Every structure is written in structure tokens, then in C-alpha cells.
Amino acid sequence: MATPHVAGCAALWVQQQKQNLGFLTSENLAARTLASATFVPGASFEDIGNGMVQAPQQ
């Protein structure tokens, strides 16, 4: 169930970046999405990868 969550967060990052900058690159979107990941205590990298992705704050 991580895929729909990450896709939704990525769509929100796209919307925010287009509003703020007027453009978006795939590299910028990937960096923003990965940078938003937060560590989950007690979880292993094999279970959660970089962490739990976060939607941008409005």
C-alpha cells in the first residue's frame, strides 16, 4: 500500500512546486520526495526503505 501513498504525495509535491516556481523537473521531484521521508524507529531499511514519505505542508 506504499505505492498509492507515495504517488499521492508526489502529486502534491508537483502541485506545490508548480505554484512556487512555475516549473518542475523529474530530478527535483525525486529529490523532494526522498527528502521528505522520515525515519521510523524500530523499522529496518528492508521494510521501509528511506522512511515514510510526507506530503508538503500547505
C-alpha positions in Angstrom: 0.0 0.0 0.0 3.0 2.3 -0.1 2.7 2.9 -3.8 -0.6 4.9 -3.8 0.6 6.8 -0.8 3.9 7.9 -2.4 2.1 8.6 -5.7 -0.4 10.9 -3.9 2.4 12.7 -2.0 4.4 13.1 -5.3 1.3 14.7 -6.9 1.1 17.2 -4.0 4.8 18.0 -4.4 4.2 18.6 -8.1 1.4 21.0 -7.3 3.3 22.9 -4.7 6.4 23.2 -6.9 4.5 24.5 -9.9 2.8 27.1 -7.7 6.0 28.2 -6.2 8.4 28.0 -9.1 6.3 27.7 -12.2 8.1 24.6 -13.3 9.2 21.2 -12.1 11.9 18.7 -13.2 11.8 14.9 -12.6 15.1 15.3 -10.7 13.6 17.9 -8.5 10.5 15.8 -7.8 12.6 12.8 -6.9 14.8 14.8 -4.6 11.8 16.5 -2.9 10.0 13.2 -2.4 13.1 11.4 -0.9 14.0 14.4 1.3 10.5 14.3 2.8 11.0 10.8 4.1 11.1 10.5 7.9 12.8 7.7 9.8 10.5 5.2 11.5 12.0 4.0 14.8 12.3 0.2 15.0 11.8 -0.4 11.3 14.5 -1.9 9.0 15.6 -0.5 5.7 14.3 -3.7 4.0 10.8 -2.9 5.4 10.5 0.8 4.8 13.4 1.9 2.5 14.3 5.6 3.1 11.4 6.1 5.5 7.8 7.3 5.4 7.2 9.9 2.8 5.5 13.1 3.9 3.1 15.4 1.9 4.2 19.1 1.7 2.9 21.5 4.3 0.4 23.9 2.9 
